[in-house]
Amino acid sequence: MITVAIGSTLGLLIGGRLPQKVQESVVTGLGLVTLFVGFSNAGTTGNVIIPLLSIIIGVIIGELLDLAGALERLAGWLQTRFASREGIGAHPGTPLPDPPLEEDARARFVTGFVTASLVFCIGPLTFVGSIQDGMGLAIGFQQLAIKSVLDGFAGMAFAASFGVGVSFSILTVLVVQGGLALAGSLLGNFMSEPMVNEMTAVGGLMLIGLGLVLLDLKRPRMANFLPALVIAPLLVALAGAVGINVYPF
């Protein structure tokens, strides 16, 4: 949370000084790197059927629950409450932005919050590092330290392009990584290596989707795919319980 806060603050300080063309190019670069990481993580699967079923089942659940809409409404509330002209202490009588400008600011905030939240909380370092750190293992802290540095630089780049919405992703980091660390402290290492691999592969596919969003090629509702991260390890555990080898090759 600290490194994301520092990185996003630095990004906000330099972002407004960058020309629009530079900001667009930065977003394109982020999209390309996100695609690369996504493809790398997706390759950790030992049986592509597991991510396939996880994605299909997970997105059906996510669409029915409208998780993307809920996350966007949360981002919209945060923007209205804390990041609007009124929310940051505008002086009485200060004219508010025209409605189209206000809508653009809201959309930019939502995009920054949702995109940064998903990027920061999807990946093997998040899952394994948080759980192992909760268990009190030194390697877990090392993994989170590496992730923190990476998230700090990513937060700076995202904030330079998407603005203050990226800063509020520290709330998502708190809930997700804090929740996994708490689970690790209470349950121990409750995920086997195949479960982590398949969850990582599903997260990689989601990062590919985010890369498409950043490159403005397609606008999938990636938050609706989040249940797939839970479905993947459950399918591995279920297969093991009934004696099915998910890694037949």
C-alpha positions as CSV (number, residue, x, y, z in Angstrom):
1,M,0.0,0.0,0.0
2,I,2.8,2.4,0.9
3,T,4.7,1.9,-2.4
4,V,1.5,2.2,-4.5
5,A,0.7,5.4,-2.6
6,I,4.2,6.8,-3.2
7,G,4.3,5.7,-6.8
8,S,0.8,7.1,-7.6
9,T,1.6,10.4,-5.9
10,L,4.8,10.8,-8.0
11,G,2.7,9.9,-11.1
12,L,0.1,12.5,-10.3
13,L,2.9,15.1,-9.9
14,I,4.4,14.4,-13.3
15,G,1.3,13.3,-15.2
16,G,-0.2,16.7,-15.6
17,R,3.0,18.0,-17.1
18,L,3.1,15.3,-19.9
19,P,1.5,16.1,-23.3
20,Q,-1.5,14.1,-24.3
21,K,0.5,12.1,-26.9
22,V,3.0,11.1,-24.3
23,Q,0.2,9.9,-21.9
24,E,-1.3,7.9,-24.7
25,S,2.0,6.3,-25.5
26,V,2.6,5.4,-21.8
27,V,-0.8,3.7,-21.7
28,T,0.1,1.7,-24.9
29,G,3.4,0.7,-23.3
30,L,1.5,-0.5,-20.1
31,G,-0.8,-2.5,-22.4
32,L,2.0,-4.2,-24.1
33,V,3.8,-5.1,-20.8
34,T,0.5,-6.3,-19.4
35,L,0.0,-8.6,-22.4
36,F,3.5,-10.0,-21.9
37,V,3.0,-10.7,-18.2
38,G,-0.4,-12.2,-19.0
39,F,0.9,-14.6,-21.6
40,S,3.7,-15.6,-19.3
41,N,1.4,-16.3,-16.4
42,A,-1.2,-18.1,-18.6
43,G,1.6,-20.6,-19.6
44,T,1.8,-21.9,-16.0
45,T,-1.2,-24.1,-16.5
46,G,-0.7,-27.8,-16.7
47,N,-4.1,-28.5,-18.3
48,V,-5.8,-25.8,-20.3
49,I,-9.2,-27.3,-19.6
50,I,-8.9,-26.0,-16.0
51,P,-8.6,-22.3,-17.0
52,L,-11.1,-22.8,-19.7
53,L,-13.8,-24.1,-17.4
54,S,-12.8,-21.6,-14.7
55,I,-13.1,-18.6,-17.1
56,I,-16.5,-19.8,-18.4
57,I,-18.0,-20.6,-15.0
58,G,-16.5,-17.6,-13.4
59,V,-17.6,-15.1,-15.9
60,I,-21.2,-16.4,-15.9
61,I,-21.2,-15.9,-12.1
62,G,-19.6,-12.5,-12.5
63,E,-22.1,-11.4,-15.1
64,L,-25.0,-12.5,-13.0
65,L,-23.7,-10.7,-10.0
66,D,-22.6,-7.7,-12.1
67,L,-19.2,-7.4,-10.3
68,A,-17.9,-5.0,-12.9
69,G,-20.9,-2.7,-12.3
70,A,-20.4,-2.9,-8.5
71,L,-16.7,-2.1,-8.8
72,E,-17.5,0.8,-11.1
73,R,-20.2,2.1,-8.7
74,L,-17.7,1.9,-5.9
75,A,-15.1,3.8,-7.9
76,G,-17.8,6.4,-8.8
77,W,-18.7,6.8,-5.2
78,L,-15.1,7.3,-4.2
79,Q,-14.6,9.8,-7.0
80,T,-17.7,11.8,-5.9
81,R,-16.9,11.6,-2.2
82,F,-13.1,12.2,-2.2
83,A,-11.8,13.3,-5.7
84,S,-14.4,15.6,-7.1
85,R,-14.0,19.4,-7.0
86,E,-16.3,19.6,-4.0
87,G,-14.6,16.6,-2.3
88,I,-11.2,18.2,-2.4
89,G,-12.3,21.4,-0.7
90,A,-13.1,23.8,-3.5
91,H,-13.8,27.3,-2.3
92,P,-17.5,28.4,-2.2
93,G,-18.5,30.0,-5.4
94,T,-15.9,28.1,-7.5
95,P,-17.5,27.1,-10.8
96,L,-17.9,23.4,-11.3
97,P,-16.7,21.8,-14.5
98,D,-19.1,21.5,-17.4
99,P,-21.1,18.1,-17.3
100,P,-19.1,16.6,-20.2
101,L,-15.8,17.4,-18.4
102,E,-17.2,16.0,-15.2
103,E,-18.2,12.8,-17.0
104,D,-14.8,12.5,-18.5
105,A,-13.1,13.0,-15.1
106,R,-15.4,10.3,-13.6
107,A,-14.7,7.8,-16.4
108,R,-11.0,8.4,-16.1
109,F,-11.1,7.9,-12.3
110,V,-13.2,4.7,-12.7
111,T,-10.8,3.3,-15.4
112,G,-7.7,4.1,-13.3
113,F,-9.2,2.6,-10.1
114,V,-10.5,-0.6,-11.7
115,T,-7.5,-1.2,-14.0
116,A,-4.9,-0.6,-11.2
117,S,-6.9,-2.7,-8.7
118,L,-7.0,-5.7,-11.0
119,V,-3.3,-5.4,-12.1
120,F,-2.1,-5.1,-8.5
121,C,-4.1,-8.0,-7.2
122,I,-3.8,-10.6,-10.0
123,G,-0.6,-12.6,-10.1
124,P,1.4,-15.3,-8.3
125,L,3.3,-12.9,-6.1
126,T,-0.1,-11.7,-4.7
127,F,-1.4,-15.2,-4.0
128,V,1.6,-17.0,-2.8
129,G,3.5,-14.1,-1.3
130,S,0.5,-12.9,0.8
131,I,-0.3,-16.4,2.1
132,Q,3.2,-17.3,3.0
133,D,3.8,-13.9,4.6
134,G,0.7,-14.6,6.7
135,M,2.2,-17.9,7.7
136,G,5.3,-16.0,9.0
137,L,7.6,-17.4,6.3
138,A,10.6,-15.2,5.3
139,I,10.1,-16.0,1.6
140,G,6.6,-14.6,1.7
141,F,7.9,-11.2,2.9
142,Q,10.6,-11.3,0.1
143,Q,8.0,-12.0,-2.5
144,L,5.8,-9.1,-1.3
145,A,8.8,-6.8,-1.1
146,I,9.6,-7.5,-4.8
147,K,5.9,-7.1,-5.7
148,S,5.8,-3.8,-3.7
149,V,8.6,-2.3,-5.8
150,L,7.0,-3.4,-9.0
151,D,3.6,-2.0,-7.9
152,G,5.2,1.3,-7.0
153,F,6.6,1.8,-10.5
154,A,3.4,0.6,-12.1
155,G,1.4,2.9,-9.9
156,M,3.5,5.8,-11.0
157,A,2.9,5.0,-14.7
158,F,-0.8,4.4,-14.2
159,A,-1.4,7.5,-12.2
160,A,0.5,9.6,-14.8
161,S,-2.1,8.5,-17.4
162,F,-5.3,7.8,-15.4
163,G,-5.0,10.2,-12.5
164,V,-6.0,10.0,-8.8
165,G,-8.2,7.0,-9.2
166,V,-5.1,4.8,-9.2
167,S,-4.3,6.0,-5.7
168,F,-7.5,4.5,-4.3
169,S,-6.5,1.1,-5.5
170,I,-4.6,0.8,-2.2
171,L,-8.0,-0.1,-0.7
172,T,-8.2,-3.1,-3.0
173,V,-4.6,-4.1,-2.1
174,L,-5.5,-3.9,1.6
175,V,-8.6,-6.1,1.2
176,V,-7.1,-8.7,-1.2
177,Q,-3.6,-9.1,0.1
178,G,-4.6,-8.5,3.7
179,G,-7.3,-11.1,3.3
180,L,-4.9,-13.7,1.9
181,A,-2.3,-13.0,4.6
182,L,-5.0,-13.4,7.2
183,A,-6.1,-16.7,5.6
184,G,-2.5,-17.9,5.6
185,S,-2.1,-17.1,9.3
186,L,-5.3,-18.9,10.2
187,L,-5.3,-21.8,7.8
188,G,-1.6,-22.2,6.9
189,N,-0.6,-23.2,3.4
190,F,-4.0,-24.2,2.2
191,M,-3.2,-24.2,-1.5
192,S,-1.2,-26.8,-3.3
193,E,1.2,-26.0,-6.2
194,P,-1.3,-27.1,-8.9
195,M,-4.0,-24.9,-7.4
196,V,-1.6,-21.9,-7.4
197,N,-0.5,-22.7,-11.0
198,E,-4.1,-22.8,-12.3
199,M,-5.1,-19.7,-10.4
200,T,-2.0,-17.9,-11.8
201,A,-2.9,-19.1,-15.3
202,V,-6.5,-17.7,-15.0
203,G,-5.0,-14.5,-13.7
204,G,-2.8,-14.4,-16.7
205,L,-5.8,-14.7,-19.0
206,M,-7.4,-11.8,-17.2
207,L,-4.2,-9.7,-17.6
208,I,-4.4,-10.4,-21.3
209,G,-8.0,-9.0,-21.2
210,L,-6.7,-5.9,-19.4
211,G,-4.0,-5.5,-22.0
212,L,-6.7,-5.4,-24.6
213,V,-8.4,-2.7,-22.6
214,L,-5.3,-0.6,-22.3
215,L,-4.5,-0.9,-26.0
216,D,-8.1,0.1,-26.7
217,L,-8.7,-3.0,-28.8
218,K,-11.7,-4.3,-26.8
219,R,-13.5,-3.4,-23.6
220,P,-14.3,-6.6,-21.8
221,R,-15.8,-6.3,-18.3
222,M,-12.8,-7.9,-16.7
223,A,-14.1,-7.6,-13.1
224,N,-16.8,-10.0,-14.0
225,F,-14.1,-12.6,-14.5
226,L,-12.9,-12.4,-10.9
227,P,-14.8,-15.5,-9.7
228,A,-12.7,-17.6,-12.1
229,L,-9.7,-17.0,-9.7
230,V,-11.7,-18.9,-7.0
231,I,-13.1,-21.5,-9.4
232,A,-9.7,-22.6,-10.7
233,P,-8.3,-24.0,-7.4
234,L,-11.6,-25.4,-6.5
235,L,-11.7,-27.4,-9.7
236,V,-8.2,-28.7,-9.0
237,A,-9.2,-29.7,-5.4
238,L,-12.4,-31.4,-6.7
239,A,-10.5,-33.3,-9.4
240,G,-8.1,-34.5,-6.7
241,A,-10.9,-35.5,-4.4
242,V,-12.5,-37.8,-7.1
243,G,-9.2,-39.2,-8.2
244,I,-8.9,-37.3,-11.5
245,N,-5.3,-36.4,-12.6
246,V,-5.5,-32.8,-13.9
247,Y,-2.0,-33.1,-15.3
248,P,-2.3,-36.1,-17.6
249,F,0.6,-35.2,-19.9
